[in-house]
């Protein structure tokens, strides 16, 4: 049985190569893997070397050098979650969250919500962005509700993105939070 987490002990820090071996264990099958990373890797499963090649050697496949920030959630010196932050505009006012995942043994305990809260605080208060966006597959209701619980709002999108995974069509809901939404919620 899981004990209640002490949110004060959680911290967000830059990703390290040694984190990959933990993060990759949390997707137990290809469906979970695709909900996490969509089509950003062509094959499943991937190795820690594959992840580090994309993150550390290829800047997350981003063209601009300084716009890809992989982050890791730490709980008592243990890797507990992961997400990336990526600027989507040259002015560096809009961030996109992606690759959001928590240790599958800790899901439902508030780790995802706290990781997102820490990332929002960093993004709005330190990086001074105006807006944060993300996409979530419609078949990933737990993630959708987690994003809503920290203040993300679904935005209208007439041309909803669709992907084909595991023989099914998956639609993507776009969500966002503005600086005003963040500061008014506090």
Buried (B, 14 or more C-beta within 10 A) or exposed (E): EEEEBEEEEBBBEEBEEEBBEBBBEBBEEEBBBBBBBBEBBEEBEBEBEBBBEBBBEEBBEBEEEEBBBBBBBBBEEEBBBBBBBBBBEEEBBBBBBBBBBBBEEBBEBBBBBBBBBBBBEBBBEEBEBBBBBBBBBEBBEEBBEBBEEBBBEEEEEEEEEEEEBEEEEBBBBBBBBBBEBBEEEE
